[in-house]
């Protein structure tokens, strides 16, 4: 049966509508899919760090930590080590730093767990754009994250990347929340005690405070505007493994994330199949006309 011109036009409209919907669906689904893939990749990265640490001799670990502590002594005494905004153009052009090599295991110097926002992210040396696209960077000029009096480590990551959450939800942290740093020598626990917003050039709050052990998490703010810097500072507390394990049980929430990923993927495949079938059917009718 030969279709009328009106019927063929209606068929073409349906194909076009489905195509537009398919493109729109892809745009919406892309962040979810890419963030899930990053989440899976970060699990592998973190596991490779933990496995790598187990293979290092105890005496070698002690030697490396001693070197890191010596570096931190230099930071505390202000020996020609400067702190710069990690998102400045000059800092972005710099490559991966050599200063933290003593802590590196499979390219990472550790990983940070933040139960409140369900994140476990690899930490890398330096804060170049290359590093910040991969995970959390350590801001050069601040203490290395190995703990100890007279230390103030600064860890920085992006917000709003379409491919990874990273520190996107850092603003949801409140005073009293905890985060954990896993490094060559074990695990350090910190409790949030200060949340501030500063100008990019205001680096005084990143300095070492004598007698204290601080770690500050730094990212851009407001979200997607990035004119200022959000600082979430934590002070060192006693680490209790049972407490950490209880808190990170919230990571199971990512199972929902996993389900959404597969549902999204399935819907996309179904829509793609429908589009192909409709297109082929329309093409055949056009050829027969």
C-alpha positions as CSV (number, residue, x, y, z in Angstrom):
1,X,0.0,0.0,0.0
2,X,1.4,3.3,-1.1
3,X,1.4,6.0,1.7
4,X,0.1,9.4,1.0
5,X,2.3,12.5,1.1
6,X,0.6,13.5,4.4
7,X,1.4,10.1,5.9
8,X,5.0,10.2,4.8
9,X,5.3,13.7,6.3
10,X,3.9,12.5,9.6
11,X,6.3,9.6,9.6
12,X,9.2,11.9,9.0
13,X,8.1,14.2,11.9
14,X,8.0,11.2,14.2
15,X,11.5,10.2,13.3
16,X,12.7,13.8,13.7
17,X,11.0,14.1,17.1
18,X,12.5,10.8,18.3
19,X,15.9,12.0,17.1
20,X,15.6,15.3,19.0
21,X,14.5,13.4,22.1
22,X,17.4,11.0,21.7
23,X,19.9,13.8,21.6
24,X,18.3,15.6,24.5
25,X,18.3,12.4,26.5
26,X,21.9,11.9,25.7
27,X,22.8,15.4,26.9
28,X,21.0,14.8,30.2
29,X,22.3,11.3,30.7
30,X,26.0,12.1,29.9
31,X,26.9,13.5,33.3
32,X,25.3,10.5,35.1
33,X,27.0,8.0,32.9
34,X,30.4,9.7,33.0
35,X,30.3,10.3,36.7
36,X,29.5,6.7,37.3
37,X,32.4,5.6,35.1
38,X,34.7,8.0,37.1
39,X,33.4,6.5,40.3
40,X,34.3,3.0,39.1
41,X,37.7,4.2,38.0
42,X,38.4,5.9,41.3
43,X,37.6,2.6,43.1
44,X,40.3,0.9,41.1
45,X,42.8,3.8,41.7
46,X,42.2,3.7,45.5
47,X,42.5,-0.1,45.6
48,X,45.8,0.1,43.7
49,X,47.1,2.5,46.3
50,X,46.1,0.3,49.3
51,X,47.5,-2.8,47.6
52,X,50.7,-1.0,46.7
53,X,51.3,0.1,50.3
54,X,51.0,-3.5,51.5
55,X,53.9,-4.5,49.3
56,X,56.3,-1.9,50.7
57,X,58.7,-2.9,53.5
58,X,58.1,-1.3,56.9
59,X,61.6,0.3,57.0
60,X,61.0,1.8,53.6
61,X,57.7,3.3,54.7
62,X,59.4,4.8,57.8
63,X,62.2,6.3,55.7
64,X,59.7,7.9,53.3
65,X,57.5,9.3,56.1
66,X,60.7,10.8,57.7
67,X,61.4,12.6,54.5
68,X,57.8,13.9,54.3
69,X,58.1,15.1,57.9
70,X,61.4,16.9,57.1
71,X,59.6,18.6,54.2
72,X,56.8,19.7,56.6
73,X,59.4,21.1,59.0
74,X,60.6,23.3,56.1
75,X,57.0,24.4,55.4
76,X,56.4,25.3,59.1
77,X,59.6,27.3,59.3
78,X,58.8,29.1,56.1
79,X,62.0,28.1,54.2
80,X,61.4,29.6,50.7
81,X,58.2,27.7,50.1
82,X,55.3,29.8,48.7
83,X,51.6,29.0,48.6
84,X,49.7,30.0,45.4
85,X,46.1,29.8,44.3
86,X,45.7,26.4,42.6
87,X,43.3,27.8,40.0
88,X,45.6,30.6,38.8
89,X,46.8,30.5,35.2
90,X,50.4,30.2,36.3
91,X,49.7,27.2,38.6
92,X,47.7,25.4,35.9
93,X,50.7,25.5,33.5
94,X,52.9,23.7,36.0
95,X,53.3,19.9,35.7
96,X,53.2,17.2,38.3
97,X,55.5,18.1,41.1
98,X,58.5,16.2,42.3
99,X,58.4,17.3,45.9
100,X,56.0,14.6,47.1
101,X,57.6,11.6,45.4
102,X,58.5,10.0,48.7
103,X,54.8,9.5,49.4
104,X,53.7,8.2,46.0
105,X,52.4,4.7,45.5
106,X,51.1,4.0,42.0
107,X,51.2,7.7,41.3
108,X,49.0,8.6,44.3
109,X,50.1,10.0,47.7
110,X,46.9,8.7,49.3
111,X,43.2,8.9,49.1
112,X,40.5,10.9,51.1
113,X,37.2,9.5,52.3
114,X,34.4,12.0,53.0
115,X,31.4,9.9,54.3
116,X,29.0,12.9,54.4
117,X,29.1,13.4,50.7
118,X,29.9,9.7,49.8
119,X,33.3,10.2,48.2
120,X,36.6,8.2,48.3
121,X,39.0,10.0,46.0
122,X,42.6,9.5,45.0
123,X,45.1,12.2,46.0
124,X,47.9,13.3,43.7
125,X,50.9,15.6,44.2
126,X,50.5,19.1,42.8
127,X,47.5,21.0,41.7
128,X,48.0,21.4,38.0
129,X,44.9,21.2,35.7
130,X,46.1,17.7,34.7
131,X,46.0,16.6,38.3
132,X,42.7,18.3,39.0
133,X,41.0,16.5,36.1
134,X,42.0,13.2,37.6
135,X,41.1,13.7,41.3
136,X,42.2,15.6,44.4
137,X,45.5,17.6,44.3
138,X,47.8,18.5,47.1
139,X,48.6,22.2,47.1
140,X,52.3,22.7,46.9
141,X,53.7,25.0,49.6
142,X,51.5,23.5,52.2
143,X,52.3,20.5,54.5
144,X,52.2,17.0,53.1
145,X,49.2,15.1,54.5
146,X,51.0,12.9,57.0
147,X,49.8,14.5,60.2
148,X,51.8,16.0,63.1
149,X,52.0,19.2,65.1
150,X,52.7,22.4,63.1
151,X,51.2,21.0,59.9
152,X,48.5,22.4,57.6
153,X,47.9,20.3,54.5
154,X,45.6,21.7,51.7
155,X,43.8,19.4,49.4
156,X,42.0,20.8,46.4
157,X,39.6,19.5,43.7
158,X,37.2,20.8,41.1
159,X,33.4,21.3,41.4
160,X,31.0,21.0,38.6
161,X,33.0,18.8,36.2
162,X,30.6,16.9,33.9
163,X,32.7,13.8,34.2
164,X,33.2,13.6,38.0
165,X,31.7,15.0,41.2
166,X,34.9,15.4,43.1
167,X,34.3,18.3,45.5
168,X,31.0,19.3,44.0
169,X,29.1,18.7,47.2
170,X,31.8,20.0,49.6
171,X,29.5,22.8,50.6
172,X,27.2,20.3,52.2
173,X,29.8,19.6,55.0
174,X,29.1,21.0,58.4
175,X,31.1,21.5,61.6
176,X,31.5,18.2,63.3
177,X,31.6,16.1,60.1
178,X,34.6,13.9,59.7
179,X,36.9,13.0,56.8
180,X,39.7,10.5,56.6
181,X,43.1,10.5,54.8
182,X,44.7,7.2,54.0
183,X,48.4,7.5,53.3
184,X,51.6,5.5,53.3
185,X,51.7,5.4,57.1
186,X,48.1,4.5,57.9
187,X,44.9,6.6,58.3
188,X,44.4,10.1,59.7
189,X,41.0,11.3,61.0
190,X,39.9,15.0,60.9
191,X,36.8,16.8,62.2
192,X,35.5,19.9,60.4
193,X,35.9,22.9,62.7
194,X,35.8,25.9,60.3
195,X,34.1,26.7,57.0
196,X,35.0,29.9,55.2
197,X,34.9,31.6,51.8
198,X,37.9,33.7,50.7
199,X,39.2,35.7,47.8
200,X,41.6,33.7,45.5
201,X,44.5,35.8,46.7
202,X,43.8,35.5,50.4
203,X,46.1,32.7,51.4
204,X,46.6,33.6,55.1
205,X,44.1,31.0,56.2
206,X,46.2,28.2,54.5
207,X,49.2,28.9,56.7
208,X,50.6,26.6,59.4
209,X,49.2,27.3,62.9
210,X,51.8,26.5,65.5
211,X,50.8,23.5,67.7
212,X,48.0,22.4,65.4
213,X,47.4,19.6,62.9
214,X,45.0,20.9,60.2
215,X,43.9,19.7,56.8
216,X,41.9,22.1,54.6
217,X,39.7,21.1,51.7
218,X,39.7,23.8,49.0
219,X,37.5,24.3,46.0
220,X,35.9,27.0,43.9
221,X,32.7,28.8,44.8
222,X,30.0,29.8,44.0
223,X,29.1,26.8,42.0
224,X,29.8,27.3,38.3
225,X,30.8,30.9,39.0
226,X,34.1,30.2,40.7
227,X,35.1,33.8,41.8
228,X,36.0,32.7,45.3
229,X,37.4,29.8,47.2
230,X,35.5,27.6,49.7
231,X,37.7,26.3,52.6
232,X,36.6,23.4,54.8
233,X,39.1,23.0,57.6
234,X,39.4,20.0,59.9
235,X,41.5,19.4,63.0
236,X,43.2,16.1,63.8
237,X,41.3,13.7,66.1
238,X,42.0,10.2,67.2
239,X,41.4,7.6,64.5
240,X,39.0,4.8,65.4
241,X,38.6,2.3,62.6
242,X,35.2,1.1,63.7
243,X,33.8,4.7,63.5
244,X,35.2,5.1,60.0
245,X,33.7,1.8,58.8
246,X,30.3,2.7,60.3
247,X,30.4,6.1,58.5
248,X,31.5,4.8,55.2
249,X,28.6,2.3,55.2
250,X,26.7,5.2,53.6
251,X,28.8,4.4,50.5
252,X,26.2,1.7,49.8
253,X,24.0,4.5,48.6
254,X,26.1,4.4,45.4
255,X,24.2,1.2,44.6
256,X,21.3,3.4,43.7
257,X,23.7,5.4,41.5
258,X,24.7,2.0,39.8
259,X,21.0,1.2,39.2
260,X,20.4,4.6,37.6
261,X,23.4,4.1,35.4
262,X,22.1,0.8,34.0
263,X,18.5,2.1,33.7
264,X,19.7,5.1,31.8
265,X,21.9,3.0,29.5
266,X,19.0,0.6,28.8
267,X,16.6,3.5,28.0
268,X,19.2,5.0,25.6
269,X,19.7,1.7,23.8
270,X,15.9,1.2,23.5
271,X,15.4,4.7,22.1
272,X,18.3,4.2,19.7
273,X,16.8,0.9,18.4
274,X,13.4,2.6,17.9
275,X,15.0,5.4,16.0
276,X,16.9,3.0,13.7
277,X,13.8,1.0,13.1
278,X,11.7,4.0,12.3
279,X,14.4,5.5,10.1
280,X,14.7,2.2,8.1
281,X,11.0,1.9,7.8
282,X,10.7,5.4,6.5
283,X,13.5,4.9,4.1
284,X,11.9,1.7,2.7
285,X,8.5,3.5,2.2
286,X,10.3,6.3,0.5
287,X,12.0,3.9,-1.9
288,X,8.8,2.1,-2.7
289,X,6.9,5.3,-3.3
